[in-house]
Each structure stands twice: as C-alpha cells, then as structure tokens.
Amino acid sequence: MSTESALKSYFFPVILITSILLGGFTGVFLGPITPYLRPFGEIFLNLIFTAIVPLIFFSITSAVARVGSLGKFGKIAFYMAIIFLFTGVVAAVYALFIVRLFPPAQGVILPLHGPEKTSALNVFNQIAEIFTVPEFSQLLSHKHILALILFSILVGLSTANSNEKGKTFIAFLQAGEEIFMRVFALIMYYAPFGFFAYFAVLVNELGPQLMTNYLRIGVLYYIFGTIYFIVVYTLFAYFAGKTEGIKRFWSNIFLPVVTSIATCSSAASIPANLMAAKKMEIAPEVYETVIPLGTIIHKDGSVIGGVFKIAFLFGIFHLNFSSPSVLLTALGISLLVGTVMGAIPSGGMLGELLILSAYGFPPSVLIIIAAISIIIDPLATMLNVTCNTVSSMMIARLLEGKQQLIRA
C-alpha cells in the first residue's frame, strides 16, 4: 500500500479526532459561545437518527435476501458458525475481565441523569420489548433497533424464498440500500462540524474530565487489544495446527496486519487476507468462504470495543456493572455489535444505538461512545481482519481432522 493511500484512509478519522479535540478546547476556554453551537450539534444527531432506520431496513433485508441459500455451503458453514461464535465469546469474556479490572470511566464524576428505563438491565423482563413492537409504526423509530432488525431478517428470508417477483424486490432493496448509503455519506460531510459543536457543548457542561477519560480508554484498548492479538490468536493457531500452525500464522500475518491498520477497513483488507491464508496453505474452499463472509459478520475487535463502550456508559452514569444479569446482557449485546451490526454499512453507529436502546441510555450520549469507535478504530480493524485468518485455520482443522490440520 502506498503512503498516499494510507494518508487518504486516515484523513477523515484524523479530521474527526481533530474536531473532537477542538470542540473540547472550545468548551473549556470559550464556554460562553457554546449555547450558539448547540443547535448545530443537535442537527447532526437528528440527521443520523432519521437516516438510520431506512438504512437498517434496506441493508439487512437485501443482505439476507442475497445470502438466503447459505445452506449450500453445508459443513463449512456449520463449522464457521461454531468458530465465529466461539471466538466472539472469548473476545467478549476477555473484555469483560479487563473492564472489571480497569473500569474505563474510573473516577469520572459527571452530572448526568441515569437511563429512563433501568429495568432494561434485566434482559429477561424485557425480551418482548427489545425484540418486538406492538405496532408497525414503532419500527420506524431508532429506539427499537432490534425489533427492526428482526423484522428486516424476516422480510429478507421471505424474499429469498419467493418466486421471480422476489428478484424484482431484491433489486429494489439493493437500490434503497445504495441510496441511503449515499444519504449517510452526505450527512458525514457535516460530521466534523457536528462533532465539534457537540463536544464544545458537552465539555462546557460536563467539564474537561470527559476528554481526559478518552485517553484512558484508548490506552486500555490498545494495550489489552495487543495482548489479546498476541496471546489468544497464538492459542487459536496452536489449536489449528500445533507448533506448525503457530509458525504459519505468524510468518504470514504481517501483510493483513499492516493493510488493516493502514486502511482502517476490513473490506479493503480482504485481498491481503486471502493472500496470507493461501500462504498458510489453508484449503482454498475454506478461506475463500470464511474470509469474505467473516469480513461482514465476524469482528472480534468490535466485540471488545462494544464491551468497553457499555462499561464506559455504566461508569459515567454510576450504575452497577457487576451483577450476573448485567454482565450476561453486555456479553450478548457486544456479540451483536461485532456480528449482526458488522454486517450493516456504518454498523458501528448502529451498534452504539443498539447499546443505548437495550439499556435505555439517553440518545444524547450517542456521540460520546461514537468517539470511542474513532479512537480504537485502527487496532479494532486489525483484530477484525486477523480473527478471520486464524478462524480459517481452525475451521480447516475441524473439517480435515488432526492429521490434516492445514492443507500442506
């Protein structure tokens, strides 16, 4: 990858981070002007909320309709589901352990009001409310993300199993997805000023302590994310091919690592990942299926990030993040953030909305955790990409047995 391409891939994230920093400094040193900035921050939030509902529907429905015949992959798909779930759970449990030892919002005291529906923390009492709504019109609200996702999946499956008319509807869904992705892209042109205005108001109201806490989150994620990459992925490679598996993984993973960090894009890293898997001598029918599909629905770095975001919100709202029901709910939501949400364009933002919706946090804190996504994005993308490489190795072992862990 050229230096020019790398600079282009980082250009927009750098602008957003700069906007956040400038907004923070403005809130600290130019507090009297922040009331005039408030409407511009609210405009950005409102634009996102109005565009996200149709984007979710068109994206998920068209995706499910297109891959409705996934069953033809047979045994590979079965083992792929097992491995994806297994590595996701490992990532979530690891992240829960880290945030319990090192709370991301430790010592933060902010004058925020707690969630309106604290009962949502008991997931068993809220299953019907989280996954369904009593009226169709309520699906058109960003407050019912999971219900909208479930409805979209049902429509997608119905479309995939329909007759010729279904193909016409799939074309409509794909066109709708493309159009609303363009709408979202247009909104993101406004994002730098929206972030600037929002954080200027936020820091002026809550104090500079919020900004310093992002540094803590970044340090924690990069340190323990790197440890996870080295230790856990080595164990996964050992499971796949013993010492030979470790050797093949670490001697060929450098290109996907560099590409993912340079581009901050899982999709852009697919060619490098396929090349690395080929050099690892994994069976082609395995890695050519696992890596493209895993790029969409298998993101361990995002799972870890989801746990960090949930723990951070619990910390700033001074809520208990230790009860078994809360931890199990966090595990499940973080898995959704790294799987279902990963299959949707701009899924990070949707994952953050899912967190707010499930726990009842106010929509106004959306950008607070969206900033975390920007900060951790390079390492999270690297973990997302490389988890599919090592997963291909483990799936090859399950398919070919102990005598042919990786095809030689």
PyMOL commands that set and color helices and strands:
alter all, ss='L'
color gray80, all
select helices_A, chain A and resi 3-29+31-66+70-101+118-121+123-125+127-131+136-140+142-160+164-189+191-206+209-252+254-263+267-279+284-297+300-316+324-338+341-343+347-359+363-400+402-404
alter helices_A, ss='H'
color red, helices_A
deselect
rebuild
show_as cartoon
